């Protein structure tokens, strides 16, 4: 039930390493049945994170911000102001124990929330992340997905570009995909606050959970 899941909105920017440690601790407590599941919405100071597939140093073009290695799947990603981060700690032992189903449902949740905000987003075959058409009509990445599942408890989640400085992405090859640009709601002419996007996530949360319970 959605009422059994804690929703936490971080009031200010939180350091990536601090958030990672807290998320890891919460996931361990959920695994032990000692804590509620969690959706944690937040924002980080500028940072590059290296997922478990980030083995090519050529994808880190300019380490202008701190670089943190992390246990999530994927390659290099940027986090920073103007980006909405969602860390999702769910117990899949109580749902479908299916990694692909979970990732697909997570993508669908973010796409639905963007739709609530007036942005048509979609999946792209063979490319990870959340995509949309930029103002030139080119496919562009507006959100990143990176997850880890440990003992069937989920960690990490998504990052959606509301109004970040897109120049900050130039220091990396985002998720190893160089041939497509990165965009944001602001670049598409949409002014979406973090609180407005949080509300959209609330509205579209039940279908996400239903997909995991099917």
N, C-alpha and C positions, 0 to 999 in steps of 0.2 A: 504494500500500500504506500501511496505517496506520502501519507502523513507520518509514516515511520522513518522517513528519510530527512535528515537535517539539511536545510539550505543555509549556507553561510555566505554573507557578502562582506568582503574585506573592505573596511572604510578607507584605507590608504594603500599606497604601494608597499608591497612586501618583497624583501630580498628573495631571490630565487632559491638559494641554498636553504634559507630558513623555511620557506614554504615546502620545499622538497622533504626536509626532515619531518615536518609536521604531517605531511600527507603520508609518508612512509609509516609513521607511528600510528596514524589513524587506521590505515589499512591493516596493520598488524593487529590492532585491537578488534577490528571488525572480524578478522580471521578467527580470533579467539572468542567471538561472540560477546565482547565486552564493550562494544560501542555501536552506535547507530551508523547506518550508511550515510554518505555525505555527498552533496554537491556544493563545491566551494568556488565562488566567483570572485576573481581578483585581477590585479594588474601588477606587473613587475617593472622595476627600473630596467633600462636597456641592458640586454644580455643575449648572448648566443648560446644555444644549448646543442649538444652533440648527442644524438641518439645512438643506439647500438649498431646502426649501419653506417655511421659516420667514420669511415676508415680512409677516405680519400682526402688528403691534406689540401688538394687543389680546390676543394669545395669551400674551404675557409680562405677567402680572398684577402680579407683585411680585418684582423682581430682588433677592431677599434673599441670593442666592448669586452667585458669579461666573458670567458668561454667556460661553460660548465658541462662536464660529462654527466649523462643521466641514463637511467635504465629503460627509458621508453623506447619503443620502436621508432625507426626512421633515421634521418640524417641530421643536417644542421637546420636549426630554426631560430628565428629572431623573436624575442619577446620584449615589449617595451610599452611606454605610455601610449594610450589610445587604442590599445588592443585588449579585448576581453578574453581572459583566460578562464576556462572551466576545468577544475580538477574533479573527477567523478570517481568516487569510491563506492562500488556496488558489490554485493555478494552474489556472484553468479551460481553459487551452490544452491541458492533459493530460486534460481531461474534456469534459463537454458545454458548449459555448459558448452558454449559454441563461440569461439573467438571471432570467426568471420561474421556471425550473426550480430555480435556485440558491436564490432566496428561499423558494420553496415547500418545498424540502428543509430549509433552515435552520429554518423554522417547525416542520416535522415533527420535527426533531431535538430542539428545545426541548420540544415537546409530549410526546414520548416520554420525555425525561428527567424531566419533571414527573410523568408517569405512574409511573415507577419509584419516585418519592417519595410516591406515594399521592394525587396531585392530578390530577383529570381536567381537562385543558385542551383548547382547540379553537381553530380559526380561525373568524372571523366574517365573513361575506360583506360586502364593502364597507367593512370596517374593518381597518386594519393592526394588527399586534400579536398577542399571545397572550392568550387569554381563558379565563375560568373562571366558575363561579357562586359568588357570595359567600354569606355565611351567611344573607342575606335571600332568596337564590334569584335575585338579579339578575346579569345578565352584567357582569363587571368585568374590567379589564385587569390581568394579572399579569406580563406581559413585553412588552418593546419590541423591534422588529426595525428595524435601520437599516444599510444596506449601501452601499458604493461599489465599483464594479468599474472598474479602470483597466488597459487593455491585457490584459484578461481575467484579471487578478489581483485577488482580493477583499480588501476592507478593512472595518473595523468589524465589526458582527455583532449581538449580542443583549445585553439586560439583563433579568434576572429578579429579581423582588421576593421575596426570602426573608424578611427582617425589617427593612426600612427604616422610617424614620419617615414614615408616609403623609402627615402634615401638610406635609411638604416639597414634595409635588406641588402644593400649593395655590397656589404662586407662578406656575404656568403652566397652560395648557390642554394636557394631555399629548397630543402628536401631533395636536393640533387637534380632539380629540373631547371635547366638554364634557358630553354627555348621559349618559355612563357613568362609574361610579366606577373608582378604582384600588384594587387589593387586593394582598395578599401572602400567602405561605405562613403566616406567623405570624398574620395576621388570620383565616385559615381554620382556625386551631387546629393547624397543622402546624409542628413545630419541626424545621427542616431546616438543618443547618450548611452552610457553603460547601464543606467537604470532602465531605460526603455528596452534595451536588448535583454536585460535580465527578466523583464516582464514577459517578453516574447518567449524566452526559454521556459518560464513557468507555464504559459498557455499551451505549449507544445510538448510538455514533459510526459503527460499520461500516455500518448501514443508511442513514445519512445519506450517506456516501461512495458507497455502491452506487447511490443515487438519482441522484447526479451522474454516474456512469459508465454508466448505463443507455442 
